Amino acid sequence: MKMEKKSFETELEFKENADETGQFKAVFSWFDVIDKHGDVTLPGAFEDGAKVKIASWGHAWENLPVGRGEIRQDEEKAWVDGKFFLDTEAGLETYKTVKNLGELQEWSYGFETIDSSEDKKDGRTVRVLKKLKTFEVSPVFIGAGNDTQTLAIKSEGEEPEPEVEQEVKTESETEEVGNESGVDPADMKLLIEIIALEAKNE
């Protein structure tokens, strides 16, 4: 069994009393569009209401989860309604880090492909993702790719603000389920190259 990850970045929106709740909403997938790695996710591919863990930074499965959430979807997109565990040290620290990073924060979700096929779209050969099992969502350093929408953090009982369209990046990779991964080596290589280029231009 294989697990894959898709990464994305969003601009965070924090609301009144968010420090007391840790609740958030993140749109992480648009349907019927080709992502950077040639995948097209179909409407209904996710299990609506499926419960997922909010994993420690960089998919660190060796650490305790820092929150939990539920996958939701409509005809256009899929998102996670989640909550950080603010009553744990790891959950609180992750929440603070995500909040302080703001628009720099990027995310990744781990999933298993249950059903897929190969097809043509816009003159390209694509993998069509028909049914997915989502395991977890995790904050990460770097993502690259497609459009998604905002992530919001809100207080208990508060209705979400209207979502604001936000350009994001996505990236997909494959690994064995159970592999305790932190920062992906390819992501770290890219980060090092960016730092080196910035230093050269100074």
C-alpha positions as CSV (number, residue, x, y, z in Angstrom):
1,M,0.0,0.0,0.0
2,K,1.3,3.4,-1.0
3,M,0.7,6.8,0.7
4,E,1.1,10.0,-1.3
5,K,1.3,13.6,-0.1
6,K,0.2,16.9,-1.8
7,S,1.5,20.1,-0.3
8,F,-0.1,23.6,-0.6
9,E,0.3,27.0,0.9
10,T,-2.4,29.4,2.1
11,E,-2.8,32.8,3.6
12,L,-4.0,32.4,7.2
13,E,-6.9,34.4,8.5
14,F,-7.2,34.7,12.3
15,K,-10.4,35.7,14.1
16,E,-11.4,37.1,17.5
17,N,-10.7,34.6,20.3
18,A,-8.9,32.2,18.0
19,D,-6.2,31.7,20.6
20,E,-8.9,30.0,22.8
21,T,-10.1,27.5,20.2
22,G,-7.5,26.7,17.6
23,Q,-10.2,26.0,15.0
24,F,-9.4,26.3,11.3
25,K,-10.6,25.6,7.8
26,A,-8.4,24.8,4.8
27,V,-9.4,24.3,1.2
28,F,-6.8,21.8,-0.1
29,S,-8.2,20.4,-3.4
30,W,-10.0,21.7,-6.5
31,F,-11.8,19.2,-8.6
32,D,-11.6,18.7,-12.4
33,V,-8.3,20.6,-12.8
34,I,-4.9,19.3,-13.7
35,D,-2.4,19.8,-10.8
36,K,1.4,20.2,-11.3
37,H,2.0,16.4,-11.3
38,G,-0.6,15.5,-13.8
39,D,-3.4,14.5,-11.5
40,V,-7.1,15.4,-11.8
41,T,-9.2,14.9,-8.7
42,L,-12.9,14.1,-9.4
43,P,-15.8,15.5,-7.3
44,G,-16.6,13.0,-4.5
45,A,-13.1,11.5,-4.4
46,F,-12.8,12.3,-0.7
47,E,-14.9,10.7,2.0
48,D,-17.1,13.5,3.3
49,G,-16.9,13.6,7.1
50,A,-13.8,11.4,7.3
51,K,-11.9,12.1,10.5
52,V,-8.2,12.9,10.1
53,K,-5.2,13.7,12.3
54,I,-3.4,17.0,12.2
55,A,0.1,15.6,12.2
56,S,3.2,17.1,13.8
57,W,5.3,19.4,11.6
58,G,6.6,17.8,8.4
59,H,4.5,14.6,8.7
60,A,6.5,13.6,11.8
61,W,4.5,10.4,12.6
62,E,6.9,9.6,15.4
63,N,5.5,12.5,17.4
64,L,2.0,12.8,18.8
65,P,-0.7,14.5,16.6
66,V,-1.2,18.2,17.3
67,G,-4.9,18.3,16.3
68,R,-7.8,16.6,14.5
69,G,-10.2,17.4,11.7
70,E,-12.9,16.3,9.3
71,I,-12.8,16.3,5.5
72,R,-15.6,18.1,3.7
73,Q,-16.3,18.6,0.0
74,D,-18.8,20.1,-2.4
75,E,-18.9,19.9,-6.3
76,E,-15.9,22.2,-6.7
77,K,-13.4,21.6,-3.8
78,A,-12.5,19.7,-0.7
79,W,-11.4,21.1,2.7
80,V,-10.6,20.2,6.2
81,D,-12.4,21.6,9.3
82,G,-9.9,21.1,12.1
83,K,-8.8,22.1,15.5
84,F,-5.4,22.3,17.1
85,F,-5.0,20.7,20.6
86,L,-4.3,23.9,22.5
87,D,-4.3,22.0,25.8
88,T,-1.1,20.1,24.8
89,E,2.3,21.7,24.5
90,A,2.9,20.4,21.0
91,G,-0.5,21.5,19.7
92,L,-0.2,25.0,21.2
93,E,3.4,25.4,19.9
94,T,2.3,24.3,16.4
95,Y,-0.6,26.7,16.5
96,K,1.6,29.6,17.5
97,T,4.1,28.8,14.8
98,V,1.4,28.6,12.1
99,K,-0.1,31.8,13.3
100,N,3.2,33.7,13.4
101,L,4.2,32.4,9.9
102,G,0.9,33.7,8.5
103,E,1.0,33.8,4.7
104,L,4.4,31.9,4.7
105,Q,2.8,28.8,6.1
106,E,2.4,25.8,3.8
107,W,0.5,22.5,4.3
108,S,0.5,18.9,3.1
109,Y,-2.0,16.1,3.3
110,G,-1.2,12.4,3.2
111,F,-3.6,10.1,1.3
112,E,-3.9,6.6,-0.3
113,T,-5.3,6.2,-3.8
114,I,-8.1,3.8,-3.7
115,D,-9.3,4.1,-7.3
116,S,-7.7,5.9,-10.2
117,S,-7.3,5.7,-14.0
118,E,-5.4,7.2,-16.9
119,D,-7.1,9.6,-19.3
120,K,-6.6,12.6,-21.6
121,K,-7.4,16.2,-20.6
122,D,-6.5,19.3,-22.4
123,G,-4.2,17.3,-24.7
124,R,-2.3,15.8,-21.8
125,T,-2.2,12.3,-20.3
126,V,-3.4,12.6,-16.7
127,R,-4.0,10.3,-13.7
128,V,-7.6,10.7,-12.7
129,L,-8.1,10.3,-8.9
130,K,-11.6,8.8,-8.3
131,K,-11.4,7.7,-4.7
132,L,-9.0,8.7,-2.0
133,K,-8.4,7.9,1.7
134,T,-7.0,10.9,3.6
135,F,-4.9,10.0,6.7
136,E,-3.6,13.3,8.0
137,V,-2.9,17.0,7.3
138,S,0.4,18.6,8.4
139,P,2.2,22.0,8.3
140,V,5.4,21.8,6.2
141,F,8.1,24.1,4.9
142,I,7.7,24.2,1.1
143,G,5.0,23.4,-1.4
144,A,4.6,24.1,-5.1
145,G,1.7,24.0,-7.5
146,N,-2.0,25.0,-8.0
147,D,-4.7,27.3,-6.8
148,T,-6.7,26.7,-3.5
149,Q,-8.5,29.0,-1.0
150,T,-7.9,30.5,2.4
151,L,-7.4,28.8,5.6
152,A,-9.4,30.3,8.5
153,I,-9.1,30.0,12.3
154,K,-12.2,30.9,14.2
155,S,-13.8,30.8,17.7
156,E,-16.4,28.3,18.9
157,G,-19.9,29.0,17.4
158,E,-18.7,31.6,15.0
159,E,-19.7,31.3,11.3
160,P,-16.8,31.2,8.9
161,E,-16.0,34.4,7.0
162,P,-16.5,34.2,3.2
163,E,-13.5,32.5,1.7
164,V,-11.0,34.6,-0.3
165,E,-9.4,33.2,-3.4
166,Q,-5.7,32.6,-2.8
167,E,-3.0,31.4,-5.2
168,V,-1.1,28.4,-3.8
169,K,1.4,25.7,-4.7
170,T,1.0,21.9,-4.6
171,E,3.4,19.1,-4.8
172,S,2.9,15.3,-4.9
173,E,5.3,12.5,-3.9
174,T,5.0,8.8,-3.0
175,E,6.2,6.8,0.0
176,E,5.4,3.7,1.9
177,V,2.7,4.0,4.5
178,G,4.2,4.2,7.9
179,N,7.3,6.0,6.8
180,E,8.1,8.5,9.5
181,S,9.0,11.5,7.4
182,G,10.0,15.0,8.3
183,V,11.1,17.6,5.7
184,D,11.2,16.0,2.3
185,P,14.8,15.8,0.9
186,A,13.6,17.4,-2.3
187,D,12.0,20.3,-0.4
188,M,15.2,20.8,1.7
189,K,17.3,20.8,-1.5
190,L,15.1,23.5,-2.9
191,L,15.2,25.5,0.3
192,I,19.1,25.4,0.3
193,E,19.1,26.5,-3.4
194,I,16.9,29.5,-2.5
195,I,19.0,30.5,0.4
196,A,22.2,30.2,-1.7
197,L,20.6,32.3,-4.5
198,E,19.5,35.0,-2.0
199,A,23.0,35.1,-0.5
200,K,24.6,35.5,-3.9
201,N,22.3,38.4,-4.8
202,E,23.1,40.3,-1.6
